């Protein structure tokens, strides 16, 4: 396996990141990838990049972007006013799966959270992602809470 390099995402990474998000059965149903990049992705990227409590972490191997995730650092009154890290959008390129890249990507994210004094690292994954659930459990994550979401229907942007 080529050496892995972890870094914060750059502008030029955005199209590949969107491809990674769309490259699985669930991502295909919720990401927008027809032709040119939807401006909503650029707006989200810019907002994340401008927020000191959000990071887009990418993994490179042999000069290619092969993995990504988002970390949001959240202050909390619970757990004695501790900080927590929320991990979202974990993806490894289809061609790079099964080589330990996801494990190293998560380890890097956990170390970033530790360096920010987070006491909890949390994530959610769709219940249909049985392999992902098993992967996270192997890293020490436990299903201790029942996650709930409410989808809001918004008016289209003009």
CNS distance restraints for C-alpha pairs under 8 A (distance, minus, plus):
assign (resid   1 and name CA) (resid  99 and name CA) 7.30 0.50 0.50
assign (resid   2 and name CA) (resid  61 and name CA) 5.72 0.50 0.50
assign (resid   2 and name CA) (resid  62 and name CA) 5.90 0.50 0.50
assign (resid   3 and name CA) (resid  61 and name CA) 5.95 0.50 0.50
assign (resid   3 and name CA) (resid  62 and name CA) 7.05 0.50 0.50
assign (resid   4 and name CA) (resid  59 and name CA) 6.48 0.50 0.50
assign (resid   4 and name CA) (resid  60 and name CA) 5.68 0.50 0.50
assign (resid   4 and name CA) (resid  61 and name CA) 4.98 0.50 0.50
assign (resid   4 and name CA) (resid  62 and name CA) 7.81 0.50 0.50
assign (resid   4 and name CA) (resid 101 and name CA) 7.83 0.50 0.50
assign (resid   5 and name CA) (resid  59 and name CA) 5.54 0.50 0.50
assign (resid   5 and name CA) (resid  60 and name CA) 5.07 0.50 0.50
assign (resid   5 and name CA) (resid  61 and name CA) 6.55 0.50 0.50
assign (resid   6 and name CA) (resid  57 and name CA) 6.85 0.50 0.50
assign (resid   6 and name CA) (resid  58 and name CA) 5.71 0.50 0.50
assign (resid   6 and name CA) (resid  59 and name CA) 4.60 0.50 0.50
assign (resid   6 and name CA) (resid  60 and name CA) 6.46 0.50 0.50
assign (resid   6 and name CA) (resid 105 and name CA) 7.54 0.50 0.50
assign (resid   6 and name CA) (resid 108 and name CA) 7.52 0.50 0.50
assign (resid   7 and name CA) (resid  57 and name CA) 5.75 0.50 0.50
assign (resid   7 and name CA) (resid  58 and name CA) 5.60 0.50 0.50
assign (resid   7 and name CA) (resid  59 and name CA) 6.65 0.50 0.50
assign (resid   8 and name CA) (resid  55 and name CA) 6.80 0.50 0.50
assign (resid   8 and name CA) (resid  56 and name CA) 5.66 0.50 0.50
assign (resid   8 and name CA) (resid  57 and name CA) 4.63 0.50 0.50
assign (resid   8 and name CA) (resid  58 and name CA) 5.99 0.50 0.50
assign (resid   9 and name CA) (resid  13 and name CA) 6.18 0.50 0.50
assign (resid   9 and name CA) (resid  14 and name CA) 7.79 0.50 0.50
assign (resid   9 and name CA) (resid  56 and name CA) 5.47 0.50 0.50
assign (resid   9 and name CA) (resid  57 and name CA) 5.76 0.50 0.50
assign (resid   9 and name CA) (resid  58 and name CA) 5.73 0.50 0.50
assign (resid  10 and name CA) (resid  14 and name CA) 7.27 0.50 0.50
assign (resid  13 and name CA) (resid  17 and name CA) 6.13 0.50 0.50
assign (resid  13 and name CA) (resid  65 and name CA) 7.71 0.50 0.50
assign (resid  14 and name CA) (resid  18 and name CA) 6.25 0.50 0.50
assign (resid  14 and name CA) (resid  41 and name CA) 7.90 0.50 0.50
assign (resid  14 and name CA) (resid  42 and name CA) 7.68 0.50 0.50
assign (resid  14 and name CA) (resid  45 and name CA) 7.64 0.50 0.50
assign (resid  15 and name CA) (resid  19 and name CA) 6.35 0.50 0.50
assign (resid  15 and name CA) (resid  37 and name CA) 6.87 0.50 0.50
assign (resid  16 and name CA) (resid  20 and name CA) 6.23 0.50 0.50
assign (resid  16 and name CA) (resid  65 and name CA) 7.31 0.50 0.50
assign (resid  17 and name CA) (resid  21 and name CA) 6.29 0.50 0.50
assign (resid  17 and name CA) (resid  68 and name CA) 7.02 0.50 0.50
assign (resid  18 and name CA) (resid  22 and name CA) 6.25 0.50 0.50
assign (resid  18 and name CA) (resid  31 and name CA) 7.60 0.50 0.50
assign (resid  18 and name CA) (resid  33 and name CA) 7.60 0.50 0.50
assign (resid  18 and name CA) (resid  41 and name CA) 7.88 0.50 0.50
assign (resid  19 and name CA) (resid  23 and name CA) 6.09 0.50 0.50
assign (resid  19 and name CA) (resid  33 and name CA) 7.52 0.50 0.50
assign (resid  20 and name CA) (resid  67 and name CA) 7.66 0.50 0.50
assign (resid  20 and name CA) (resid  68 and name CA) 7.98 0.50 0.50
assign (resid  20 and name CA) (resid  91 and name CA) 6.15 0.50 0.50
assign (resid  20 and name CA) (resid  92 and name CA) 7.00 0.50 0.50
assign (resid  20 and name CA) (resid  93 and name CA) 6.06 0.50 0.50
assign (resid  21 and name CA) (resid  27 and name CA) 5.71 0.50 0.50
assign (resid  21 and name CA) (resid  31 and name CA) 7.02 0.50 0.50
assign (resid  21 and name CA) (resid  89 and name CA) 7.03 0.50 0.50
assign (resid  21 and name CA) (resid  91 and name CA) 6.50 0.50 0.50
assign (resid  22 and name CA) (resid  26 and name CA) 7.74 0.50 0.50
assign (resid  22 and name CA) (resid  27 and name CA) 4.22 0.50 0.50
assign (resid  22 and name CA) (resid  28 and name CA) 4.85 0.50 0.50
assign (resid  22 and name CA) (resid  29 and name CA) 7.94 0.50 0.50
assign (resid  22 and name CA) (resid  30 and name CA) 7.60 0.50 0.50
assign (resid  22 and name CA) (resid  31 and name CA) 5.52 0.50 0.50
assign (resid  22 and name CA) (resid  32 and name CA) 7.77 0.50 0.50
assign (resid  22 and name CA) (resid  33 and name CA) 7.61 0.50 0.50
assign (resid  23 and name CA) (resid  27 and name CA) 6.11 0.50 0.50
assign (resid  23 and name CA) (resid  28 and name CA) 6.42 0.50 0.50
assign (resid  23 and name CA) (resid  93 and name CA) 7.78 0.50 0.50
assign (resid  23 and name CA) (resid  94 and name CA) 7.45 0.50 0.50
assign (resid  24 and name CA) (resid  28 and name CA) 6.01 0.50 0.50
assign (resid  25 and name CA) (resid  29 and name CA) 6.95 0.50 0.50
assign (resid  26 and name CA) (resid  30 and name CA) 6.84 0.50 0.50
assign (resid  27 and name CA) (resid  31 and name CA) 5.67 0.50 0.50
assign (resid  32 and name CA) (resid  37 and name CA) 7.92 0.50 0.50
assign (resid  32 and name CA) (resid  38 and name CA) 6.77 0.50 0.50
assign (resid  33 and name CA) (resid  37 and name CA) 6.55 0.50 0.50
assign (resid  33 and name CA) (resid  38 and name CA) 7.30 0.50 0.50
assign (resid  37 and name CA) (resid  41 and name CA) 7.22 0.50 0.50
assign (resid  38 and name CA) (resid  42 and name CA) 7.42 0.50 0.50
assign (resid  39 and name CA) (resid  43 and name CA) 6.33 0.50 0.50
assign (resid  40 and name CA) (resid  44 and name CA) 6.13 0.50 0.50
assign (resid  41 and name CA) (resid  45 and name CA) 6.03 0.50 0.50
assign (resid  42 and name CA) (resid  46 and name CA) 6.07 0.50 0.50
assign (resid  43 and name CA) (resid  47 and name CA) 6.18 0.50 0.50
assign (resid  44 and name CA) (resid  48 and name CA) 6.11 0.50 0.50
assign (resid  45 and name CA) (resid  49 and name CA) 6.04 0.50 0.50
assign (resid  46 and name CA) (resid  50 and name CA) 6.11 0.50 0.50
assign (resid  47 and name CA) (resid  51 and name CA) 6.29 0.50 0.50
assign (resid  48 and name CA) (resid  54 and name CA) 5.51 0.50 0.50
assign (resid  48 and name CA) (resid  55 and name CA) 6.51 0.50 0.50
assign (resid  48 and name CA) (resid  56 and name CA) 7.48 0.50 0.50
assign (resid  49 and name CA) (resid  54 and name CA) 6.97 0.50 0.50
assign (resid  49 and name CA) (resid  55 and name CA) 6.68 0.50 0.50
assign (resid  49 and name CA) (resid  56 and name CA) 7.65 0.50 0.50
assign (resid  51 and name CA) (resid  55 and name CA) 7.98 0.50 0.50
assign (resid  53 and name CA) (resid  72 and name CA) 5.70 0.50 0.50
assign (resid  53 and name CA) (resid  73 and name CA) 4.92 0.50 0.50
assign (resid  53 and name CA) (resid  74 and name CA) 7.22 0.50 0.50
assign (resid  54 and name CA) (resid  70 and name CA) 7.18 0.50 0.50
assign (resid  54 and name CA) (resid  71 and name CA) 5.67 0.50 0.50
assign (resid  54 and name CA) (resid  72 and name CA) 4.44 0.50 0.50
assign (resid  54 and name CA) (resid  73 and name CA) 6.23 0.50 0.50
assign (resid  55 and name CA) (resid  70 and name CA) 5.64 0.50 0.50
assign (resid  55 and name CA) (resid  71 and name CA) 5.19 0.50 0.50
assign (resid  55 and name CA) (resid  72 and name CA) 6.53 0.50 0.50
assign (resid  56 and name CA) (resid  68 and name CA) 7.08 0.50 0.50
assign (resid  56 and name CA) (resid  69 and name CA) 5.87 0.50 0.50
assign (resid  56 and name CA) (resid  70 and name CA) 4.49 0.50 0.50
assign (resid  56 and name CA) (resid  71 and name CA) 6.46 0.50 0.50
assign (resid  57 and name CA) (resid  68 and name CA) 5.56 0.50 0.50
assign (resid  57 and name CA) (resid  69 and name CA) 5.43 0.50 0.50
assign (resid  57 and name CA) (resid  70 and name CA) 6.09 0.50 0.50
assign (resid  57 and name CA) (resid  71 and name CA) 7.53 0.50 0.50
assign (resid  57 and name CA) (resid 109 and name CA) 7.65 0.50 0.50
assign (resid  58 and name CA) (resid  65 and name CA) 6.91 0.50 0.50
assign (resid  58 and name CA) (resid  66 and name CA) 7.64 0.50 0.50
assign (resid  58 and name CA) (resid  67 and name CA) 5.55 0.50 0.50
assign (resid  58 and name CA) (resid  68 and name CA) 4.24 0.50 0.50
assign (resid  58 and name CA) (resid  69 and name CA) 6.60 0.50 0.50
assign (resid  58 and name CA) (resid 105 and name CA) 7.95 0.50 0.50
assign (resid  59 and name CA) (resid  65 and name CA) 5.83 0.50 0.50
assign (resid  59 and name CA) (resid  66 and name CA) 5.71 0.50 0.50
assign (resid  59 and name CA) (resid  67 and name CA) 4.84 0.50 0.50
assign (resid  59 and name CA) (resid  68 and name CA) 6.11 0.50 0.50
assign (resid  59 and name CA) (resid 105 and name CA) 6.82 0.50 0.50
assign (resid  60 and name CA) (resid  64 and name CA) 5.22 0.50 0.50
assign (resid  60 and name CA) (resid  65 and name CA) 4.46 0.50 0.50
assign (resid  60 and name CA) (resid  66 and name CA) 5.57 0.50 0.50
assign (resid  60 and name CA) (resid  67 and name CA) 7.07 0.50 0.50
assign (resid  61 and name CA) (resid  65 and name CA) 6.57 0.50 0.50
assign (resid  61 and name CA) (resid  66 and name CA) 6.45 0.50 0.50
assign (resid  66 and name CA) (resid  92 and name CA) 5.62 0.50 0.50
assign (resid  66 and name CA) (resid  93 and name CA) 4.99 0.50 0.50
assign (resid  66 and name CA) (resid  96 and name CA) 6.48 0.50 0.50
assign (resid  67 and name CA) (resid  90 and name CA) 7.52 0.50 0.50
assign (resid  67 and name CA) (resid  91 and name CA) 5.43 0.50 0.50
assign (resid  67 and name CA) (resid  92 and name CA) 4.18 0.50 0.50
assign (resid  67 and name CA) (resid  93 and name CA) 6.01 0.50 0.50
assign (resid  67 and name CA) (resid 101 and name CA) 7.39 0.50 0.50
assign (resid  67 and name CA) (resid 102 and name CA) 7.27 0.50 0.50
assign (resid  67 and name CA) (resid 105 and name CA) 7.32 0.50 0.50
assign (resid  68 and name CA) (resid  89 and name CA) 7.26 0.50 0.50
assign (resid  68 and name CA) (resid  90 and name CA) 5.75 0.50 0.50
assign (resid  68 and name CA) (resid  91 and name CA) 5.41 0.50 0.50
assign (resid  68 and name CA) (resid  92 and name CA) 6.65 0.50 0.50
assign (resid  68 and name CA) (resid 105 and name CA) 7.57 0.50 0.50
assign (resid  69 and name CA) (resid  87 and name CA) 6.85 0.50 0.50
assign (resid  69 and name CA) (resid  88 and name CA) 5.93 0.50 0.50
assign (resid  69 and name CA) (resid  89 and name CA) 5.01 0.50 0.50
assign (resid  69 and name CA) (resid  90 and name CA) 4.35 0.50 0.50
assign (resid  69 and name CA) (resid  91 and name CA) 6.48 0.50 0.50
assign (resid  70 and name CA) (resid  87 and name CA) 5.65 0.50 0.50
assign (resid  70 and name CA) (resid  88 and name CA) 5.08 0.50 0.50
assign (resid  70 and name CA) (resid  89 and name CA) 5.94 0.50 0.50
assign (resid  70 and name CA) (resid  90 and name CA) 7.17 0.50 0.50
assign (resid  71 and name CA) (resid  85 and name CA) 6.27 0.50 0.50
assign (resid  71 and name CA) (resid  86 and name CA) 5.59 0.50 0.50
assign (resid  71 and name CA) (resid  87 and name CA) 4.70 0.50 0.50
assign (resid  71 and name CA) (resid  88 and name CA) 6.49 0.50 0.50
assign (resid  71 and name CA) (resid 109 and name CA) 7.30 0.50 0.50
assign (resid  72 and name CA) (resid  85 and name CA) 5.60 0.50 0.50
assign (resid  72 and name CA) (resid  86 and name CA) 5.06 0.50 0.50
assign (resid  72 and name CA) (resid  87 and name CA) 6.56 0.50 0.50
assign (resid  73 and name CA) (resid  83 and name CA) 6.82 0.50 0.50
assign (resid  73 and name CA) (resid  84 and name CA) 5.82 0.50 0.50
assign (resid  73 and name CA) (resid  85 and name CA) 4.61 0.50 0.50
assign (resid  73 and name CA) (resid  86 and name CA) 6.40 0.50 0.50
assign (resid  73 and name CA) (resid 113 and name CA) 7.72 0.50 0.50
assign (resid  73 and name CA) (resid 118 and name CA) 7.82 0.50 0.50
assign (resid  74 and name CA) (resid  83 and name CA) 5.55 0.50 0.50
assign (resid  74 and name CA) (resid  84 and name CA) 5.26 0.50 0.50
assign (resid  74 and name CA) (resid  85 and name CA) 6.14 0.50 0.50
assign (resid  74 and name CA) (resid  86 and name CA) 7.35 0.50 0.50
assign (resid  75 and name CA) (resid  81 and name CA) 7.11 0.50 0.50
assign (resid  75 and name CA) (resid  82 and name CA) 6.32 0.50 0.50
assign (resid  75 and name CA) (resid  83 and name CA) 4.47 0.50 0.50
assign (resid  75 and name CA) (resid  84 and name CA) 6.53 0.50 0.50
assign (resid  76 and name CA) (resid  81 and name CA) 5.24 0.50 0.50
assign (resid  76 and name CA) (resid  82 and name CA) 5.59 0.50 0.50
assign (resid  76 and name CA) (resid  83 and name CA) 5.76 0.50 0.50
assign (resid  76 and name CA) (resid  84 and name CA) 7.40 0.50 0.50
assign (resid  77 and name CA) (resid  81 and name CA) 4.14 0.50 0.50
assign (resid  77 and name CA) (resid  82 and name CA) 6.71 0.50 0.50
assign (resid  78 and name CA) (resid  82 and name CA) 6.75 0.50 0.50
assign (resid  82 and name CA) (resid 118 and name CA) 6.72 0.50 0.50
assign (resid  82 and name CA) (resid 119 and name CA) 6.28 0.50 0.50
assign (resid  83 and name CA) (resid 117 and name CA) 6.83 0.50 0.50
assign (resid  83 and name CA) (resid 118 and name CA) 4.61 0.50 0.50
assign (resid  83 and name CA) (resid 119 and name CA) 6.06 0.50 0.50
assign (resid  83 and name CA) (resid 120 and name CA) 7.11 0.50 0.50
assign (resid  84 and name CA) (resid 113 and name CA) 7.58 0.50 0.50
assign (resid  84 and name CA) (resid 118 and name CA) 4.71 0.50 0.50
assign (resid  84 and name CA) (resid 119 and name CA) 5.77 0.50 0.50
assign (resid  84 and name CA) (resid 120 and name CA) 4.67 0.50 0.50
assign (resid  84 and name CA) (resid 121 and name CA) 5.69 0.50 0.50
assign (resid  84 and name CA) (resid 122 and name CA) 7.36 0.50 0.50
assign (resid  85 and name CA) (resid 113 and name CA) 5.94 0.50 0.50
assign (resid  85 and name CA) (resid 118 and name CA) 6.27 0.50 0.50
assign (resid  85 and name CA) (resid 120 and name CA) 6.30 0.50 0.50
assign (resid  85 and name CA) (resid 121 and name CA) 4.70 0.50 0.50
assign (resid  85 and name CA) (resid 122 and name CA) 6.17 0.50 0.50
assign (resid  86 and name CA) (resid 121 and name CA) 6.02 0.50 0.50
assign (resid  86 and name CA) (resid 122 and name CA) 5.00 0.50 0.50
assign (resid  86 and name CA) (resid 123 and name CA) 5.57 0.50 0.50
assign (resid  87 and name CA) (resid 121 and name CA) 7.36 0.50 0.50
assign (resid  87 and name CA) (resid 122 and name CA) 6.26 0.50 0.50
assign (resid  87 and name CA) (resid 123 and name CA) 4.98 0.50 0.50
assign (resid  87 and name CA) (resid 124 and name CA) 7.74 0.50 0.50
assign (resid  88 and name CA) (resid 123 and name CA) 6.39 0.50 0.50
assign (resid  88 and name CA) (resid 124 and name CA) 7.29 0.50 0.50
assign (resid  91 and name CA) (resid 102 and name CA) 7.65 0.50 0.50
assign (resid  92 and name CA) (resid  96 and name CA) 6.56 0.50 0.50
assign (resid  92 and name CA) (resid  97 and name CA) 6.17 0.50 0.50
assign (resid  92 and name CA) (resid 101 and name CA) 7.18 0.50 0.50
assign (resid  92 and name CA) (resid 102 and name CA) 6.29 0.50 0.50
assign (resid  93 and name CA) (resid  97 and name CA) 6.37 0.50 0.50
assign (resid  96 and name CA) (resid 101 and name CA) 7.35 0.50 0.50
assign (resid  97 and name CA) (resid 101 and name CA) 7.06 0.50 0.50
assign (resid  97 and name CA) (resid 102 and name CA) 7.64 0.50 0.50
assign (resid 100 and name CA) (resid 104 and name CA) 6.37 0.50 0.50
assign (resid 101 and name CA) (resid 105 and name CA) 6.00 0.50 0.50
assign (resid 102 and name CA) (resid 106 and name CA) 6.14 0.50 0.50
assign (resid 103 and name CA) (resid 107 and name CA) 6.15 0.50 0.50
assign (resid 103 and name CA) (resid 139 and name CA) 7.51 0.50 0.50
assign (resid 104 and name CA) (resid 108 and name CA) 6.09 0.50 0.50
assign (resid 105 and name CA) (resid 109 and name CA) 6.32 0.50 0.50
assign (resid 106 and name CA) (resid 110 and name CA) 6.08 0.50 0.50
assign (resid 107 and name CA) (resid 111 and name CA) 6.20 0.50 0.50
assign (resid 108 and name CA) (resid 112 and name CA) 6.27 0.50 0.50
assign (resid 109 and name CA) (resid 113 and name CA) 6.27 0.50 0.50
assign (resid 110 and name CA) (resid 114 and name CA) 6.15 0.50 0.50
assign (resid 110 and name CA) (resid 121 and name CA) 7.00 0.50 0.50
assign (resid 111 and name CA) (resid 115 and name CA) 6.12 0.50 0.50
assign (resid 112 and name CA) (resid 116 and name CA) 6.41 0.50 0.50
assign (resid 113 and name CA) (resid 117 and name CA) 6.48 0.50 0.50
assign (resid 113 and name CA) (resid 118 and name CA) 5.34 0.50 0.50
assign (resid 113 and name CA) (resid 121 and name CA) 7.17 0.50 0.50
assign (resid 114 and name CA) (resid 118 and name CA) 5.43 0.50 0.50
assign (resid 114 and name CA) (resid 119 and name CA) 7.33 0.50 0.50
assign (resid 122 and name CA) (resid 141 and name CA) 7.88 0.50 0.50
assign (resid 124 and name CA) (resid 147 and name CA) 7.34 0.50 0.50
assign (resid 125 and name CA) (resid 129 and name CA) 6.80 0.50 0.50
assign (resid 125 and name CA) (resid 132 and name CA) 7.33 0.50 0.50
assign (resid 125 and name CA) (resid 133 and name CA) 7.01 0.50 0.50
assign (resid 127 and name CA) (resid 133 and name CA) 7.74 0.50 0.50
assign (resid 129 and name CA) (resid 133 and name CA) 6.27 0.50 0.50
assign (resid 130 and name CA) (resid 134 and name CA) 6.33 0.50 0.50
assign (resid 131 and name CA) (resid 135 and name CA) 6.14 0.50 0.50
assign (resid 132 and name CA) (resid 136 and name CA) 6.17 0.50 0.50
assign (resid 133 and name CA) (resid 137 and name CA) 6.19 0.50 0.50
assign (resid 134 and name CA) (resid 138 and name CA) 6.28 0.50 0.50
assign (resid 135 and name CA) (resid 139 and name CA) 6.65 0.50 0.50
assign (resid 136 and name CA) (resid 140 and name CA) 6.62 0.50 0.50
assign (resid 136 and name CA) (resid 141 and name CA) 5.47 0.50 0.50
assign (resid 136 and name CA) (resid 142 and name CA) 7.90 0.50 0.50
assign (resid 137 and name CA) (resid 141 and name CA) 4.80 0.50 0.50
assign (resid 137 and name CA) (resid 142 and name CA) 6.00 0.50 0.50
